[in-house]
Amino acid sequence: MHNHCPDRPVFSIIIPTLNRPDMLRRALRSVMNQTYQAFEVIVVDDGSELELRAADLIDPGWRQKVTIVRNERSLGAAAARNRGIRAACGEYVSFLDDDDEFFPDFLEKTAMVLSGTPESIGFSWTNVKFINDAGSRSVMRGKEFREDYASDEELVFEATSIGTGFGVTVKRACFAKVGYFDPSLRFVEDTEFFIRLLASGLRPVLVKTFGVCIHNHDLDRLTSTEKYPQRLVECDLLMEKHEDFLNRHQRVLARLSMVKTAIHRRIVRTRQREAVRQRWGTG
């Protein structure tokens, strides 16, 4: 599986992408500018209309660090990440969305925290900052997590609140233990994967730094209103699949129930507005 890894890197960075080369170049630049250079990048072209080539994306000196694999049709984020994981050589697998950026010391700080941790530690995440790209480029807010948790229950609750875009890094050995992302899910696949990690006894550790800059923009996103019904279906599937785990972690269950309620209300409001528009012939 890893015969293509004569000089195994410490990190494998997986970047799924679809028809956004300009954003992808920015994401790649943030990786290439890391203070810690023992990494490879695997770009997963998830069936884009473009034929991505490393020569078109980054400077010549960095091209040997980038591998591009392609799905002939779009299979979704979970399947794209899985394709990258299977091609990964590194001891740690980090995830970066193609519209976001790593801060320069992300890999260095993550390596310092994860190095030497016991097998019971399976993954990490970082604090994040959000940038508004819809208007002027400005810092909107930061999300800073606690470093210490009073109980395992609090840690589990926090770890199921994040997404892969929060600087998530997974020890590659964990995939052999719990499997990959569920490709049948398109909206809750990261939460479902984290629950499997946690249910197996693995625990995360916070890398106490702002590791990722998340860009907010007007392009297609998972929170689009037309995607609400499928999000609701997947929340039900998640809660059914991990009923035992959620019964042991009631705070996580309560949060998922609140998410379901909020999505349902948005669906109802959207349908009510559409009914009014149709009734009065407004656009």
SULFEN-V153319 format. One record per residue. N is the residue number from 1. SS is DSSP state (helix for helix, strand for strand, loop for the rest). PHI is phi in radians with two decimals (none if undefined). OMEGA is omega as a letter, one per 30 degrees, with the letter a starting at -180 (NA if undefined). Layout:
N,SS,PHI,OMEGA + N,SS,PHI,OMEGA
This chain:
1,loop,none,a + 2,loop,-2.07,l + 3,loop,-1.16,a + 4,loop,-1.51,a + 5,loop,-2.03,a + 6,loop,-1.14,l + 7,loop,-2.03,a + 8,loop,-1.17,l + 9,loop,-1.34,l + 10,loop,-1.33,a + 11,strand,-2.00,l + 12,strand,-1.99,a + 13,strand,-1.85,a + 14,strand,-1.76,l + 15,strand,-2.19,l + 16,strand,-1.29,a + 17,strand,-2.60,l + 18,loop,-2.70,l + 19,loop,1.05,l + 20,loop,-2.37,a + 21,helix,-1.10,a + 22,helix,-1.15,l + 23,helix,-1.15,l + 24,helix,-1.07,l + 25,helix,-1.04,l + 26,helix,-1.12,l + 27,helix,-1.09,l + 28,helix,-1.10,l + 29,helix,-1.06,l + 30,helix,-1.17,l + 31,helix,-1.32,a + 32,helix,-1.13,a + 33,loop,-1.59,l + 34,loop,-1.16,l + 35,loop,-1.27,l + 36,loop,-1.97,a + 37,loop,-1.92,a + 38,loop,-1.52,a + 39,strand,-2.54,l + 40,strand,-2.19,l + 41,strand,-2.10,l + 42,strand,-2.05,l + 43,strand,-1.58,l + 44,strand,-1.85,l + 45,strand,-1.38,a + 46,strand,-1.53,l + 47,loop,1.26,a + 48,loop,-1.22,l + 49,loop,-1.40,a + 50,loop,-1.80,l + 51,loop,-1.75,a + 52,loop,-1.27,l + 53,loop,-2.33,l + 54,helix,-1.02,a + 55,helix,-1.09,a + 56,helix,-1.60,a + 57,helix,-1.87,a + 58,loop,-2.44,l + 59,loop,-1.16,a + 60,helix,-0.95,a + 61,helix,-1.14,a + 62,helix,-1.84,a + 63,helix,-1.14,a + 64,helix,-1.17,l + 65,helix,-1.54,a + 66,strand,-1.96,l + 67,strand,-2.03,l + 68,strand,-1.99,l + 69,strand,-2.05,a + 70,strand,-2.29,l + 71,strand,-1.62,a + 72,loop,-1.16,l + 73,loop,-2.36,a + 74,loop,-1.20,a + 75,loop,-1.93,l + 76,loop,1.69,a + 77,helix,-1.09,a + 78,helix,-1.10,a + 79,helix,-1.15,l + 80,helix,-1.15,l + 81,helix,-1.08,l + 82,helix,-1.06,l + 83,helix,-1.06,l + 84,helix,-1.20,a + 85,helix,-1.07,a + 86,helix,-1.12,l + 87,helix,-1.59,a + 88,loop,-1.31,l + 89,loop,-1.94,a + 90,loop,-1.27,l + 91,loop,-1.21,l + 92,strand,-2.11,l + 93,strand,-2.03,l + 94,strand,-1.91,a + 95,strand,-2.07,l + 96,loop,-2.42,l + 97,loop,-1.28,a + 98,loop,-1.22,l + 99,loop,-1.76,a + 100,loop,-2.05,a + 101,strand,-2.43,l + 102,strand,-1.48,l + 103,loop,-1.30,a + 104,loop,-1.01,a + 105,loop,-1.76,a + 106,helix,-0.99,a + 107,helix,-1.18,a + 108,helix,-1.07,a + 109,helix,-1.17,l + 110,helix,-1.15,l + 111,helix,-1.09,l + 112,helix,-1.09,a + 113,helix,-1.33,a + 114,helix,-1.36,a + 115,loop,-1.06,l + 116,loop,1.44,l + 117,loop,-1.24,l + 118,loop,-1.20,a + 119,loop,-1.07,a + 120,loop,-1.19,l + 121,strand,-1.55,a + 122,strand,-1.87,a + 123,strand,-2.75,a + 124,strand,-2.45,l + 125,strand,-2.57,a + 126,strand,-2.28,l + 127,strand,-1.23,a + 128,strand,-2.35,l + 129,strand,-2.10,a + 130,strand,-2.01,l + 131,strand,-2.03,l + 132,strand,-1.57,l + 133,loop,-1.69,a + 134,loop,-1.24,l + 135,loop,-2.17,l + 136,loop,-1.33,l + 137,loop,-1.31,a + 138,strand,-2.64,l + 139,strand,-1.24,l + 140,strand,-1.48,a + 141,strand,-2.97,l + 142,strand,-2.10,l + 143,strand,-2.01,a + 144,loop,-2.04,a + 145,loop,-1.68,l + 146,loop,-1.21,l + 147,loop,-1.53,a + 148,loop,-2.12,a + 149,loop,-2.12,a + 150,loop,-1.21,a + 151,loop,-2.61,l + 152,helix,-1.09,l + 153,helix,-1.07,l + 154,helix,-1.14,l + 155,helix,-1.11,l + 156,helix,-1.08,l + 157,helix,-1.04,a + 158,helix,-1.17,a + 159,helix,-1.18,l + 160,loop,-1.64,l + 161,loop,-1.72,a + 162,loop,-1.67,l + 163,loop,-2.17,a + 164,loop,-1.07,a + 165,loop,-1.26,a + 166,loop,-1.61,l + 167,loop,1.17,a + 168,loop,-1.18,l + 169,strand,-2.27,a + 170,strand,-2.07,l + 171,strand,-1.10,a + 172,loop,-1.07,l + 173,helix,-1.09,a + 174,helix,-1.17,a + 175,helix,-1.14,l + 176,helix,-1.16,a + 177,helix,-1.46,a + 178,helix,-2.05,a + 179,loop,1.58,a + 180,loop,-1.78,l + 181,loop,-1.19,l + 182,loop,-1.39,a + 183,loop,-1.23,l + 184,loop,-1.37,a + 185,loop,-1.86,a + 186,loop,-2.12,a + 187,loop,-2.22,a + 188,loop,-2.12,a + 189,helix,-1.14,l + 190,helix,-1.26,l + 191,helix,-1.05,l + 192,helix,-1.10,l + 193,helix,-1.17,l + 194,helix,-1.09,l + 195,helix,-1.09,l + 196,helix,-1.11,l + 197,helix,-1.05,a + 198,helix,-1.17,a + 199,helix,-1.13,l + 200,loop,-1.41,a + 201,loop,1.75,l + 202,loop,-1.32,a + 203,strand,-2.24,l + 204,strand,-1.67,l + 205,strand,-2.42,l + 206,strand,-1.48,l + 207,strand,-1.60,a + 208,strand,-1.38,l + 209,strand,-2.74,l + 210,strand,-1.43,a + 211,strand,-1.68,a + 212,strand,-2.35,l + 213,strand,-1.82,a + 214,strand,-1.69,a + 215,strand,-1.66,l + 216,strand,-1.64,a + 217,loop,-2.60,a + 218,loop,-1.66,a + 219,loop,-1.38,a + 220,loop,-0.98,l + 221,loop,-2.54,a + 222,loop,-1.14,a + 223,loop,-1.55,l + 224,loop,-1.01,a + 225,helix,-1.07,a + 226,helix,-1.20,a + 227,helix,-1.69,a + 228,helix,-1.01,a + 229,helix,-1.02,l + 230,helix,-1.21,l + 231,helix,-1.06,a + 232,helix,-1.13,l + 233,helix,-1.06,a + 234,helix,-1.24,l + 235,helix,-1.08,l + 236,helix,-1.09,l + 237,helix,-1.08,l + 238,helix,-1.07,a + 239,helix,-1.19,l + 240,helix,-1.28,a + 241,helix,-1.13,a + 242,loop,-2.02,a + 243,helix,-1.02,a + 244,helix,-1.08,l + 245,helix,-1.06,a + 246,helix,-1.20,l + 247,helix,-1.16,l + 248,helix,-1.47,a + 249,loop,-2.25,a + 250,helix,-1.13,l + 251,helix,-1.16,l + 252,helix,-1.14,l + 253,helix,-1.05,l + 254,helix,-1.09,l + 255,helix,-1.14,l + 256,helix,-1.09,l + 257,helix,-1.13,l + 258,helix,-1.13,l + 259,helix,-1.08,l + 260,helix,-1.03,l + 261,helix,-1.08,l + 262,helix,-1.11,l + 263,helix,-1.12,a + 264,helix,-1.06,l + 265,helix,-1.12,l + 266,helix,-1.14,l + 267,helix,-1.07,a + 268,helix,-1.09,a + 269,helix,-1.10,l + 270,helix,-1.09,l + 271,helix,-1.16,l + 272,helix,-1.14,l + 273,helix,-1.12,l + 274,helix,-1.13,l + 275,helix,-1.10,l + 276,helix,-1.13,l + 277,helix,-1.05,a + 278,helix,-1.18,a + 279,helix,-1.14,a + 280,helix,-1.73,l + 281,loop,1.17,l + 282,loop,-1.65,a + 283,loop,-1.54,NA
